[in-house]
């Protein structure tokens, strides 16, 4: 198990380094002079040159990259020129709102998606299964930005049941949570159904039935436990996708999270905030996948034993 953990930690560090490098390269490939965009069209050339020197943009790319890596190690992303504050501090202030939204969407998906997937598997090839499959397919193929706008028009503007934007109460959380959760909920339903159908006819499940166990115990204790192994992996990956999806949802619903801050900062070329936001989301994504890998090894001894070889 120790070798398995060490290998996963090594790959996690490598992935983080790759994310840091990609952030640096992509931001430098975006057309336009960041110093000129930050200062605006009224700035003269002397001001632009001074800001470029302050940002280190007058150095070679190799020098900028080396300085950037050192700063990342020290979690130093500089000051936000737009908000006149430490970039990482600004991002950390928005993290709780994003985590709250993503966690709410994940819990909603699990509470609804797992039972629906079990029901679809137990009623396979019936009208119940077909109905659930149709709705899950629609949910998976519906764009989040379109769904968010429709929900605002229906529940906020039309029925006036819920607020359309902002935060501060549970009511503000409902529409963005449902919008963010629906695609993942649909994936979870289909994955649970297919996973349960694969194991429900296995020998150990038939043995449990032969022992006289109740069908509920057979499904929940024996079949579903083994069907959850691939689901756990997907849940971890999808939680990272939920964090990425908050960029769109937070913008639509004016939710004060990292995603909305990132969009605003990209438009203003606020390099420090953009780098801090993306790197923090990448770090959370890598951490979640590391935890999922460890949990996967715990659930499936074959994975753990293979990692120790």
C-alpha positions as CSV (number, residue, x, y, z in Angstrom):
1,X,0.0,0.0,0.0
2,X,2.9,2.4,0.7
3,X,4.3,2.0,-2.8
4,X,0.8,2.6,-4.2
5,X,0.4,5.8,-2.2
6,X,4.0,7.0,-3.1
7,X,3.3,6.4,-6.8
8,X,0.1,8.4,-6.7
9,X,1.8,11.3,-4.8
10,X,4.5,11.4,-7.4
11,X,2.0,11.6,-10.3
12,X,0.0,14.3,-8.4
13,X,3.1,16.5,-8.2
14,X,3.9,15.9,-11.9
15,X,0.3,16.9,-12.8
16,X,0.4,20.0,-10.8
17,X,3.7,21.0,-12.5
18,X,2.0,20.4,-15.9
19,X,-1.0,22.6,-14.9
20,X,1.4,25.4,-13.7
21,X,3.2,25.2,-17.0
22,X,0.1,25.2,-19.2
23,X,-1.3,28.2,-17.3
24,X,2.0,30.1,-18.0
25,X,2.0,29.2,-21.7
26,X,-1.6,29.9,-22.4
27,X,-1.6,33.3,-20.8
28,X,1.5,34.3,-22.8
29,X,-0.2,33.2,-26.1
30,X,-3.2,35.4,-25.7
31,X,-2.9,38.3,-28.1
32,X,-2.4,41.8,-26.8
33,X,-0.1,43.6,-24.4
34,X,-1.3,43.0,-20.8
35,X,0.3,46.2,-19.5
36,X,-1.6,48.3,-22.2
37,X,-4.9,46.5,-21.4
38,X,-4.5,47.0,-17.7
39,X,-3.7,50.7,-18.0
40,X,-6.3,51.5,-20.7
41,X,-6.1,53.4,-23.9
42,X,-5.3,56.7,-22.2
43,X,-1.9,55.5,-20.9
44,X,1.3,56.8,-22.5
45,X,4.2,54.6,-23.6
46,X,6.3,55.5,-20.5
47,X,3.5,54.2,-18.2
48,X,3.2,51.0,-20.3
49,X,6.9,50.3,-20.2
50,X,7.0,50.9,-16.4
51,X,4.2,48.4,-15.8
52,X,5.8,45.9,-18.1
53,X,9.0,46.2,-16.1
54,X,7.1,45.8,-12.8
55,X,5.4,42.7,-14.1
56,X,8.6,41.3,-15.5
57,X,7.2,41.2,-19.0
58,X,10.3,42.8,-20.4
59,X,12.4,39.7,-19.6
60,X,12.8,36.7,-21.8
61,X,10.2,33.9,-21.6
62,X,12.7,31.6,-19.9
63,X,13.4,34.2,-17.2
64,X,9.6,34.8,-16.8
65,X,9.0,31.1,-16.4
66,X,11.7,30.6,-13.9
67,X,10.5,33.5,-11.8
68,X,6.9,32.3,-12.2
69,X,7.8,28.8,-10.8
70,X,9.6,30.3,-7.8
71,X,6.7,32.5,-7.1
72,X,4.2,29.6,-7.4
73,X,6.2,27.5,-4.9
74,X,5.9,30.4,-2.4
75,X,2.2,30.9,-3.4
76,X,3.1,34.5,-4.5
77,X,1.0,35.6,-7.4
78,X,1.5,39.3,-6.9
79,X,-1.1,42.1,-6.5
80,X,-4.3,42.4,-8.4
81,X,-4.1,45.6,-10.3
82,X,-7.8,45.7,-10.7
83,X,-8.8,45.2,-7.1
84,X,-5.5,46.4,-5.5
85,X,-5.1,43.3,-3.2
86,X,-3.1,40.1,-3.0
87,X,-4.2,37.8,-5.8
88,X,-4.2,34.6,-3.8
89,X,-6.1,36.2,-0.9
90,X,-8.8,37.4,-3.3
91,X,-9.2,33.8,-4.7
92,X,-9.3,32.2,-1.2
93,X,-12.0,34.6,-0.2
94,X,-14.2,33.2,-3.0
95,X,-13.3,29.5,-2.4
96,X,-16.0,28.8,0.2
97,X,-18.8,30.0,-2.1
98,X,-17.5,27.7,-4.9
99,X,-17.1,24.7,-2.6
100,X,-20.6,25.3,-1.2
101,X,-22.1,25.3,-4.7
102,X,-20.1,22.3,-6.0
103,X,-20.7,20.2,-2.9
104,X,-24.5,21.0,-2.9
105,X,-24.6,19.9,-6.6
106,X,-22.7,16.7,-5.8
107,X,-24.9,15.8,-2.9
108,X,-28.1,16.5,-4.9
109,X,-26.7,14.3,-7.7
110,X,-25.9,11.4,-5.3
111,X,-29.2,11.6,-3.4
112,X,-31.3,11.5,-6.6
113,X,-29.0,9.8,-9.1
114,X,-28.0,6.6,-7.2
115,X,-31.6,5.6,-6.3
116,X,-32.8,6.3,-9.9
117,X,-30.0,4.2,-11.3
118,X,-30.9,1.3,-9.0
119,X,-34.5,1.5,-9.9
120,X,-33.7,1.6,-13.6
121,X,-31.5,-1.5,-13.2
122,X,-34.0,-3.4,-11.2
123,X,-36.7,-2.5,-13.8
124,X,-34.5,-3.0,-16.8
125,X,-36.2,-2.9,-20.2
126,X,-39.5,-1.7,-18.7
127,X,-41.3,1.6,-19.2
128,X,-39.8,2.8,-15.9
129,X,-36.3,2.1,-17.2
130,X,-37.0,3.8,-20.5
131,X,-38.5,6.9,-18.9
132,X,-35.5,7.3,-16.5
133,X,-33.1,6.7,-19.4
134,X,-34.8,9.4,-21.6
135,X,-34.7,12.0,-18.8
136,X,-31.1,11.2,-18.0
137,X,-30.1,11.5,-21.6
138,X,-31.9,14.9,-21.8
139,X,-30.1,16.1,-18.6
140,X,-26.7,15.0,-19.9
141,X,-27.1,16.8,-23.2
142,X,-28.6,20.0,-21.9
143,X,-26.0,22.9,-21.8
144,X,-25.7,24.5,-18.3
145,X,-25.8,28.1,-19.5
146,X,-29.1,27.4,-21.4
147,X,-30.6,25.5,-18.5
148,X,-29.6,28.3,-16.1
149,X,-31.3,31.0,-18.2
150,X,-34.4,28.9,-18.6
151,X,-34.6,28.3,-14.8
152,X,-34.2,32.1,-14.2
153,X,-37.0,32.9,-16.7
154,X,-39.4,30.2,-15.2
155,X,-38.7,30.2,-11.4
156,X,-37.3,33.7,-10.8
157,X,-39.1,35.9,-13.4
158,X,-42.2,33.9,-14.2
159,X,-43.2,32.3,-10.9
160,X,-41.1,34.6,-8.7
161,X,-40.4,31.7,-6.4
162,X,-36.7,32.0,-6.1
163,X,-34.1,34.8,-6.6
164,X,-32.3,34.9,-9.9
165,X,-28.9,36.0,-8.7
166,X,-26.6,36.7,-5.7
167,X,-26.1,34.8,-2.5
168,X,-26.9,35.0,1.2
169,X,-29.7,32.4,1.8
170,X,-30.6,28.8,0.9
171,X,-33.0,30.2,-1.7
172,X,-30.1,31.8,-3.7
173,X,-28.5,28.3,-3.8
174,X,-31.4,26.4,-5.3
175,X,-31.3,27.4,-8.9
176,X,-27.5,27.3,-9.4
177,X,-27.3,23.9,-7.6
178,X,-29.9,22.3,-9.8
179,X,-28.3,23.8,-12.9
180,X,-24.9,22.5,-12.0
181,X,-26.1,19.1,-10.7
182,X,-28.4,18.0,-13.6
183,X,-25.7,16.9,-16.1
184,X,-23.8,14.9,-13.4
185,X,-27.0,13.5,-12.1
186,X,-27.8,12.1,-15.5
187,X,-24.3,10.6,-15.8
188,X,-24.7,9.0,-12.4
189,X,-28.0,7.4,-13.2
190,X,-26.7,5.8,-16.4
191,X,-23.5,4.7,-14.7
192,X,-25.3,3.2,-11.7
193,X,-27.7,1.4,-13.9
194,X,-25.0,-0.2,-16.1
195,X,-22.8,-1.0,-13.2
196,X,-25.5,-2.8,-11.3
197,X,-26.7,-4.7,-14.4
198,X,-23.1,-6.0,-14.7
199,X,-22.9,-7.5,-11.2
200,X,-26.5,-8.4,-10.5
201,X,-26.1,-11.8,-12.2
202,X,-22.7,-12.6,-10.7
203,X,-22.2,-15.8,-8.7
204,X,-21.8,-14.1,-5.3
205,X,-25.2,-12.3,-5.8
206,X,-26.9,-15.6,-6.7
207,X,-25.3,-17.2,-3.6
208,X,-26.7,-14.4,-1.5
209,X,-30.2,-15.0,-2.9
210,X,-29.8,-18.8,-2.3
211,X,-29.1,-18.1,1.3
212,X,-32.5,-16.6,1.6
213,X,-31.5,-12.9,2.0
214,X,-34.0,-10.3,1.3
215,X,-33.8,-8.8,-2.2
216,X,-33.1,-5.4,-0.7
217,X,-30.2,-6.7,1.2
218,X,-28.9,-8.6,-1.8
219,X,-28.9,-5.4,-4.0
220,X,-27.7,-2.9,-1.4
221,X,-25.2,-4.9,0.5
222,X,-23.7,-7.3,-2.1
223,X,-24.5,-6.0,-5.7
224,X,-24.4,-2.3,-5.2
225,X,-21.1,-2.3,-3.1
226,X,-19.2,-3.8,-6.0
227,X,-21.0,-1.7,-8.6
228,X,-19.8,1.4,-6.7
229,X,-16.1,0.8,-7.5
230,X,-16.2,2.5,-10.9
231,X,-18.8,5.0,-9.7
232,X,-16.4,6.2,-7.0
233,X,-13.8,7.0,-9.6
234,X,-16.3,8.9,-11.8
235,X,-17.7,10.8,-8.7
236,X,-14.1,12.1,-8.0
237,X,-13.5,13.1,-11.6
238,X,-16.9,14.7,-11.9
239,X,-16.4,16.7,-8.7
240,X,-13.5,18.3,-10.4
241,X,-15.7,18.9,-13.4
242,X,-18.3,20.5,-11.2
243,X,-15.6,22.9,-10.0
244,X,-14.9,23.7,-13.6
245,X,-18.6,24.0,-14.4
246,X,-19.1,26.6,-11.7
247,X,-17.4,29.1,-14.0
248,X,-20.5,29.1,-16.3
249,X,-23.1,28.7,-13.5
250,X,-21.5,31.4,-11.3
251,X,-21.5,33.8,-14.2
252,X,-25.2,33.1,-15.1
253,X,-26.4,33.4,-11.5
254,X,-23.9,36.1,-10.3
255,X,-22.7,33.7,-7.6
256,X,-19.7,35.2,-5.8
257,X,-17.3,32.3,-6.3
258,X,-13.9,31.6,-7.9
259,X,-15.5,31.0,-11.3
260,X,-17.0,34.5,-11.6
261,X,-13.8,36.1,-10.3
262,X,-11.9,34.2,-12.9
263,X,-14.1,35.3,-15.8
264,X,-13.9,39.0,-14.7
265,X,-10.1,38.7,-14.3
266,X,-9.6,37.1,-17.7
267,X,-11.4,40.0,-19.4
268,X,-9.2,42.5,-17.5
269,X,-5.9,40.5,-18.0
270,X,-5.4,40.4,-14.3
271,X,-2.6,37.8,-14.6
272,X,-2.1,37.2,-10.9
273,X,-5.8,36.4,-10.1
274,X,-6.1,34.3,-13.2
275,X,-3.1,32.2,-12.3
276,X,-4.1,31.9,-8.7
277,X,-7.6,30.9,-9.6
278,X,-6.7,28.2,-12.1
279,X,-3.9,26.8,-10.1
280,X,-6.1,26.5,-7.0
281,X,-8.9,24.7,-8.9
282,X,-6.2,22.4,-10.4
283,X,-4.8,21.7,-7.0
284,X,-8.2,20.8,-5.6
285,X,-8.9,18.6,-8.6
286,X,-5.6,16.8,-8.2
287,X,-6.2,16.3,-4.4
288,X,-9.7,14.9,-5.0
289,X,-8.3,12.5,-7.6
290,X,-5.6,11.4,-5.2
291,X,-8.1,10.7,-2.5
292,X,-10.3,8.8,-5.1
293,X,-7.3,6.7,-6.1
294,X,-6.6,5.8,-2.5
295,X,-10.2,5.0,-1.9
296,X,-10.3,2.9,-5.0
297,X,-7.3,0.9,-3.8
298,X,-9.2,0.4,-0.5
299,X,-12.4,-0.8,-2.1
300,X,-10.6,-3.0,-4.7
301,X,-7.7,-5.1,-3.1
302,X,-6.5,-6.0,-6.6
303,X,-5.6,-2.4,-7.3
304,X,-3.8,-2.1,-4.0
305,X,-1.8,-5.3,-4.5
306,X,-0.9,-4.3,-8.1
307,X,0.4,-1.0,-6.8
308,X,2.7,-2.8,-4.2
309,X,4.4,-4.9,-6.9
